[in-house]
Amino acid sequence: YYSTTGNNANWVQLTSGGWQAGSGTGAWNISWFANNEKTITFDTQGGTGNVSYEAVPGQTLTSPTGSFTKPGYTFNGWNTPARMPNANHTVYANWIPNTYNIAFNGNGSTGGSTGGMTCAYGTAYNLTSNGFTKNGYNFVCWNTNAGGTGTNYNNGASVSNLTTVNNATVTLYAQWAPITYTVKYNPEGGTGTTADSLHTFDQDKALTVNGFSRYGYTFDGWAVTSGGSRAYDNGQTVKNLTNVQGATFDLYARWEPITYYVSYDVNSTSGHSGTMNNSTHQYGIPAQLNYNVYSKLGYTFLGWATSQQGANAGEVTYAD
């Protein structure tokens, strides 16, 4: 083909008889070909490899063949004109951005869900906000590795180009941190101190050893309510008392009254008769003394004293 006007118009096919003008007659000098070779350059637009070849104006053009690649994109041909223009010319590769999917893995979650995403390479997207929950844990971030050794992404972070592979799926794994909470120890009538203890969910830890005391009572472990039954022993190893971050878990001291015995002395060396057994008592709980069964010739029983000296002096601390 050649242009009869020289302005890339009026293209006429070259025949075996020589050059034929679009109008009029006459022959054209074949040297025109050599003098009018032009260069067409193929720009891969960031892909691998550039190619070029020479052509004369009007020549039918074909796109070059070969393997052209660009990370994250699929090659979609060249914007090549049908015929070579009467000038050096550059054509550009057409690239279609690859698409990929993002899947979210709860990585041990106990509830909730997080919807996946479809993304195009070269475009930024905000990650779907985490919808997973895990009992006793706080969500920290996403990671490309379940064990957390990959790349971290914050919740709702802007991301792009997580993979160059078309139709691939990138899985992000939830990362969790156990909650921490405080155990507080209430004396329930005792005195002294018992330091609060800090605990981490899913980790065993011993309760603080009791430091309270109460006159007339012995410590009998911890209850979870005031006046409740024993739930935990002194210094017991516990875990997961609550699943609330920063919570305070209260324990209440339990006290058992001591047991003691009252013995009854006849306070006489002669002229008396009878025997009496000890009586059993608990501290803080009223209980009746045993009735006197002693007798002494020539004497009347007055009551009980807490010392021999007081009894001999006629003091009565407790009546019969």
Phi, psi and omega in degrees: 000149174213159181261129181280347183248346178076012181237035179062030177228173178053050179290134181233139181286135177284128181255172182293343181276000180113191181285137175236126180289157177292333175213146183082187182231168177133167181249152180252148181284127183297340180296347178303325181300308184296325184280346186242020174297134178238158181255131173250128182249136179255112182264121184280001175056048179095354176279182182271131173082131171247147178230157174206156170208168184260147179210158176263154179307135179092346181295139175294130184256142173234141179291146180291151176260162180142178181261111179246129183229153175211122183305127177088002184226157175247129182294135183229035174088185183243156174269060185278132175290160181296322182226156181291126176285170183274053180190157171303145189215144176243132173247155188238142177291143174261129180235137175254124179298136176293153173250148177215163182250148172245122176249145182247127182251128182292341173052055180097009181297156179249001179188169176081179179205162177221119184290145179284177183224152170242128188232154175254138179299139179090358181240138180272144180223148172273129179299146174302134179297142182300132176243003179279155172227155176218123184303124177083010184226154172253141175289134182255305184187184172256151176218149180285355178232136183301326180277359177085012182267002180266216181266133179273146171224131179290161178299125180074014183295152174278126182228160174204154171054050179287341174205155177262355188274127181294134177065015178285161175242124176260123180259128175251135186251130178296139176248134188238147174236131181294144177287159174240149180212165183247137172259124180252139185249121183257133189285334180053051178097353179275173176237166183101194182224149171223116187293139173302154177236142180260131185234153178242135183302140179069012176240131177291139174204141180282142173294152175299134178296135184303133176244004179274158172217158180213126184300129178084005183226156172246146181289136185230038175091193186240141173250160179266355174225156179295125181079006183280178180282164183291128178250328183221141177278167178297124179072015182295145175278129184225167168201157174057047177288337175207158177248018183257124179300130176074008183288160171248123180256117185270134170241146186239129180297139173253137182237134174249127179296142178291156175256137178219167185236141176252122176257152187242115183260131183291340178053047179204148179253348179200159175076015181243165177210165179098159176226152179224138176275157174296155172249146183259137183222157173242139183299134176083357181245115180300137177211146184281141173288159175293146175290143179293134174238004177284154170218153180216127184303122177086006182231153175248133180288127181260326184153198185243139173246162183265001175212153180295321180298316179294321179296317180294335179271003177086012178285139177239115178267322181227131177283166180292000000 
